[in-house]
Amino acid sequence: MLRAASAIALAAAPAVATAEYPEKPVNFVIPFPPGDLEDVLTRMIAEDFQEAYGVAAAVINRPSDSGPFPGAASVASAAPDGYTIGSFVVDIPVVGPQLGIPALDPNPFEPLGIFLTYPFVIAAAGDAPYSTMEELADYAQDNRVVLGHFGSFALPTQATLAAAKQLGFEWGADASADALDCNSLASGDFDVINTTVQQVFPCVDELTILAAVTEQPIEILPDAPTLGSIAPELNVSLWNGLFVPADTPDDVREKIVAVAKETVMSERAQQLSQETGALIYWMDAEEAEARIESDISVIGQINEMIEE
């Protein structure tokens, strides 16, 4: 009798409505300091998300001396409910699982889409005694050339180190720095820097751009050869995309994507592209997954070159 009464009571009870996403604040996590392109674009997405859905949307910057990986690990530990979204560079899904960080191995993320390719360049001072990568290779046979970069883990850095192997020379030294700008070359701290166009934009006309570390030429530097045109095995670029933990529901993903895609294709985002040389677009999840698999293969080849 008691069981029957309980069953009747449950059947008569009104169904509990499932809250529709989003119903509370959403955080976009960037594992780098504020100010660079991924930060600017992610803030645009967050603003549009807030306007579209009527909930607060914040950008949380979580930089670390260990690179972007600790910040990414904090997203991996979040609930897969769409309230914590990662804005990550290629290194997170491609390099992260190889570093022995439990939260990132195996890769806990799935892409919502890729929206940015950074305009990375290999640059030297305008009066450098070389104007191409080939001339740099010749010069470095008898001279010490110091390379500045954003960290050995970064894909553009690895590609630049591999380029030296391919061209038959060795860097005299290399070191990472938080900022690689006009002063980095003018001060003599470095002879060559691997940096973004934004960092050197004020003096870009006074520099020698040896190569663009992008898969396509940079629009505002059309004469700069891509690294892939010099060494085809190094046809790589540094991109940024939105990621969520793997079990995030499809309907949640769709709502995030709907806003992000509209934002990055908007006039204000495309104007940023024209001003900086960055490629700003939307690559959907399926294409992004294929891109990640391809980049894993390329990274493997680059690592082999560096270790030879």
C-alpha positions as CSV (number, residue, x, y, z in Angstrom):
1,M,0.0,0.0,0.0
2,L,2.8,2.5,0.9
3,R,4.6,1.9,-2.3
4,A,1.4,2.3,-4.3
5,A,0.6,5.6,-2.6
6,S,4.2,6.9,-3.2
7,A,3.9,6.0,-6.9
8,I,0.6,7.9,-7.2
9,A,2.0,10.9,-5.4
10,L,5.0,11.0,-7.7
11,A,2.8,10.7,-10.8
12,A,0.7,13.6,-9.6
13,A,3.6,15.9,-8.8
14,P,4.3,18.6,-11.3
15,A,7.4,18.1,-13.5
16,V,10.4,20.1,-12.4
17,A,11.5,22.4,-15.2
18,T,15.1,22.2,-16.2
19,A,16.6,25.7,-16.2
20,E,17.5,27.0,-19.7
21,Y,21.1,27.9,-20.4
22,P,22.4,30.4,-19.5
23,E,20.8,31.3,-16.2
24,K,23.9,32.6,-14.3
25,P,27.2,34.4,-15.1
26,V,29.5,32.8,-17.6
27,N,33.3,33.1,-17.5
28,F,35.6,33.0,-20.6
29,V,39.1,32.0,-19.3
30,I,42.2,33.2,-21.2
31,P,45.5,31.8,-19.9
32,F,47.4,34.9,-20.9
33,P,47.6,38.5,-19.7
34,P,45.1,41.0,-21.1
35,G,45.7,43.1,-24.2
36,D,46.6,40.8,-27.0
37,L,44.3,39.8,-29.9
38,E,42.7,36.7,-28.2
39,D,41.9,38.9,-25.3
40,V,40.3,41.7,-27.4
41,L,38.2,39.3,-29.4
42,T,37.1,37.2,-26.5
43,R,36.0,40.3,-24.7
44,M,33.9,41.2,-27.8
45,I,32.3,37.7,-27.7
46,A,31.6,38.1,-23.9
47,E,30.0,41.5,-24.5
48,D,27.8,40.1,-27.2
49,F,27.0,37.0,-25.1
50,Q,25.8,39.2,-22.3
51,E,23.7,41.3,-24.6
52,A,22.2,38.2,-26.3
53,Y,21.2,36.2,-23.2
54,G,20.9,38.8,-20.5
55,V,23.4,37.3,-18.1
56,A,26.8,38.6,-17.0
57,A,29.7,37.3,-19.0
58,A,33.3,38.0,-17.8
59,V,36.7,37.4,-19.2
60,I,39.1,35.9,-16.7
61,N,42.8,36.2,-17.4
62,R,44.9,33.5,-15.8
63,P,48.5,33.9,-17.0
64,S,51.4,31.9,-15.6
65,D,55.2,31.7,-15.7
66,S,54.6,28.1,-16.9
67,G,52.7,29.3,-20.0
68,P,49.0,28.8,-20.7
69,F,48.8,25.3,-19.3
70,P,47.9,26.0,-15.6
71,G,45.1,28.4,-16.8
72,A,43.8,25.7,-19.1
73,A,43.9,23.1,-16.3
74,S,41.5,25.3,-14.3
75,V,39.0,25.1,-17.1
76,A,39.4,21.3,-17.3
77,S,38.4,21.0,-13.7
78,A,35.2,23.1,-14.2
79,A,31.8,21.5,-14.6
80,P,30.9,20.7,-18.3
81,D,27.9,23.0,-18.2
82,G,29.0,26.0,-20.4
83,Y,29.6,28.3,-17.6
84,T,33.4,28.1,-17.9
85,I,34.7,28.4,-21.5
86,G,38.3,28.3,-22.5
87,S,39.8,30.7,-25.1
88,F,42.9,28.7,-26.0
89,V,45.8,28.8,-28.4
90,V,46.8,25.7,-30.4
91,D,49.3,24.6,-27.8
92,I,46.6,23.6,-25.3
93,P,45.1,20.7,-27.3
94,V,48.2,19.9,-29.3
95,V,51.1,20.2,-26.8
96,G,49.2,20.1,-23.4
97,P,48.6,16.3,-23.4
98,Q,52.4,15.7,-23.8
99,L,53.5,17.6,-20.7
100,G,52.5,15.2,-18.0
101,I,49.9,17.5,-16.5
102,P,47.2,15.2,-15.2
103,A,44.3,17.6,-15.9
104,L,45.4,17.9,-19.6
105,D,46.2,14.3,-20.3
106,P,44.3,13.0,-22.1
107,N,43.0,16.1,-23.8
108,P,39.8,17.0,-21.8
109,F,38.6,19.6,-24.2
110,E,36.5,19.8,-27.4
111,P,36.5,22.8,-29.7
112,L,33.5,25.0,-30.3
113,G,35.4,26.7,-33.2
114,I,38.6,28.5,-34.1
115,F,38.4,32.2,-34.7
116,L,41.9,33.8,-34.9
117,T,45.3,33.2,-36.5
118,Y,47.9,35.4,-35.0
119,P,50.2,37.4,-37.4
120,F,53.5,36.0,-36.1
121,V,56.7,37.1,-37.8
122,I,60.4,36.5,-37.6
123,A,61.8,40.1,-37.5
124,A,65.3,41.7,-37.4
125,A,66.4,45.4,-37.2
126,G,66.2,47.3,-40.5
127,D,70.0,47.6,-40.6
128,A,70.7,43.9,-40.0
129,P,73.3,42.4,-42.3
130,Y,70.7,39.9,-43.7
131,S,67.2,40.5,-45.2
132,T,66.1,36.9,-45.8
133,M,66.1,33.6,-43.8
134,E,68.7,32.3,-46.3
135,E,71.0,35.3,-45.7
136,L,70.5,34.9,-42.0
137,A,71.6,31.2,-42.3
138,D,74.8,32.3,-44.1
139,Y,75.5,35.0,-41.6
140,A,75.0,32.7,-38.6
141,Q,77.7,30.4,-39.8
142,D,80.4,32.8,-38.6
143,N,78.4,35.1,-36.2
144,R,76.4,34.7,-33.0
145,V,72.7,35.5,-33.5
146,V,70.4,35.7,-30.5
147,L,66.8,34.8,-30.9
148,G,64.0,36.2,-28.6
149,H,60.7,34.4,-28.3
150,F,57.6,33.9,-26.1
151,G,58.6,30.5,-24.8
152,S,60.0,27.3,-26.1
153,F,56.5,25.7,-25.8
154,A,55.0,28.1,-28.3
155,L,54.4,26.7,-31.8
156,P,56.0,29.7,-33.6
157,T,59.1,29.3,-31.5
158,Q,59.3,25.6,-32.3
159,A,58.9,26.3,-36.0
160,T,61.6,29.0,-35.8
161,L,64.0,26.7,-34.1
162,A,63.2,24.0,-36.6
163,A,63.8,26.4,-39.5
164,A,67.4,26.9,-38.3
165,K,67.8,23.1,-38.5
166,Q,66.3,23.0,-42.0
167,L,68.5,25.9,-43.2
168,G,71.7,24.5,-41.7
169,F,72.5,27.0,-38.9
170,E,72.3,27.3,-35.1
171,W,71.1,30.2,-33.0
172,G,73.9,31.5,-30.9
173,A,71.4,31.7,-28.0
174,D,67.7,32.0,-27.5
175,A,65.6,33.3,-24.6
176,S,62.0,34.0,-23.8
177,A,60.6,37.4,-22.9
178,D,57.2,38.8,-21.9
179,A,57.3,41.5,-24.5
180,L,59.1,41.4,-27.8
181,D,58.7,44.9,-29.3
182,C,60.6,47.6,-31.1
183,N,62.8,48.2,-28.1
184,S,63.8,44.5,-27.9
185,L,65.7,45.0,-31.2
186,A,66.8,48.6,-30.7
187,S,68.3,47.8,-27.3
188,G,70.3,45.0,-28.8
189,D,68.8,42.5,-26.3
190,F,68.0,40.2,-29.3
191,D,69.2,40.1,-32.9
192,V,66.1,38.4,-34.2
193,I,62.7,38.2,-32.5
194,N,59.7,35.8,-33.1
195,T,56.8,38.0,-32.2
196,T,53.4,39.3,-33.4
197,V,52.8,42.3,-35.7
198,Q,51.0,44.1,-32.9
199,Q,54.1,44.1,-30.7
200,V,56.2,45.8,-33.4
201,F,53.5,47.7,-35.2
202,P,54.9,51.2,-34.3
203,C,58.2,50.4,-36.0
204,V,57.2,47.7,-38.5
205,D,58.2,49.8,-41.5
206,E,61.7,50.1,-40.0
207,L,62.2,46.4,-39.5
208,T,63.3,43.6,-41.7
209,I,60.6,40.9,-41.8
210,L,62.4,37.7,-42.5
211,A,59.3,35.5,-42.6
212,A,55.7,35.3,-41.5
213,V,54.9,32.3,-39.3
214,T,51.4,31.9,-40.8
215,E,49.9,29.6,-43.4
216,Q,48.9,32.6,-45.6
217,P,50.7,35.9,-46.2
218,I,49.9,38.7,-43.8
219,E,47.7,41.2,-45.5
220,I,49.6,44.3,-44.2
221,L,53.0,42.7,-44.9
222,P,52.3,41.2,-48.4
223,D,56.0,41.0,-49.3
224,A,57.0,38.9,-46.3
225,P,57.4,35.2,-47.3
226,T,55.7,32.6,-45.2
227,L,57.9,30.2,-43.3
228,G,56.2,27.4,-45.2
229,S,57.3,28.8,-48.5
230,I,60.9,28.6,-47.3
231,A,60.6,25.2,-45.6
232,P,57.4,23.4,-46.6
233,E,57.5,21.1,-43.5
234,L,57.0,24.3,-41.4
235,N,53.7,25.4,-42.8
236,V,52.2,26.2,-39.5
237,S,50.5,29.0,-37.6
238,L,49.4,30.0,-34.1
239,W,45.6,30.1,-33.8
240,N,43.1,30.6,-31.0
241,G,39.7,29.0,-30.4
242,L,36.9,28.5,-27.9
243,F,36.9,25.2,-26.0
244,V,34.7,23.4,-23.5
245,P,35.1,20.3,-21.4
246,A,34.1,17.2,-23.4
247,D,30.7,16.4,-21.8
248,T,29.2,19.9,-22.4
249,P,25.7,19.5,-23.8
250,D,25.1,20.2,-27.5
251,D,22.4,22.8,-26.9
252,V,24.8,24.7,-24.7
253,R,27.5,24.6,-27.3
254,E,25.1,25.8,-30.0
255,K,24.2,28.9,-28.0
256,I,27.9,29.8,-27.4
257,V,28.7,29.3,-31.0
258,A,25.8,31.3,-32.3
259,V,27.1,34.4,-30.5
260,A,30.8,33.8,-31.1
261,K,30.4,33.3,-34.9
262,E,28.4,36.4,-35.3
263,T,30.9,38.4,-33.2
264,V,34.0,37.4,-35.1
265,M,32.4,38.0,-38.5
266,S,31.1,41.5,-37.4
267,E,32.3,44.7,-38.9
268,R,34.2,45.7,-35.7
269,A,36.1,42.4,-35.6
270,Q,36.9,42.5,-39.3
271,Q,38.2,46.0,-38.8
272,L,40.6,44.7,-36.2
273,S,41.8,42.2,-38.8
274,Q,42.5,44.9,-41.3
275,E,44.4,47.0,-38.7
276,T,46.5,44.2,-37.3
277,G,47.0,41.7,-40.1
278,A,45.4,39.0,-38.0
279,L,43.1,36.5,-39.7
280,I,39.7,36.6,-38.0
281,Y,37.1,34.1,-39.1
282,W,35.0,31.2,-37.8
283,M,36.0,27.6,-38.3
284,D,33.4,25.2,-37.0
285,A,34.0,22.3,-34.5
286,E,34.4,19.6,-37.1
287,E,37.0,21.5,-39.1
288,A,38.7,22.5,-35.9
289,E,39.0,18.9,-34.8
290,A,40.6,18.1,-38.2
291,R,43.0,21.0,-37.8
292,I,44.1,19.8,-34.4
293,E,44.8,16.4,-35.7
294,S,46.9,17.9,-38.5
295,D,48.8,20.1,-36.2
296,I,49.6,17.2,-33.9
297,S,51.2,15.5,-36.9
298,V,53.2,18.7,-37.8
299,I,54.3,19.2,-34.3
300,G,55.7,15.7,-34.2
301,Q,57.7,16.4,-37.3
302,I,59.0,19.7,-35.9
303,N,60.1,18.0,-32.7
304,E,62.0,15.5,-34.7
305,M,63.8,18.3,-36.6
306,I,64.7,20.1,-33.4
307,E,66.1,16.9,-31.7
308,E,68.2,15.9,-34.7
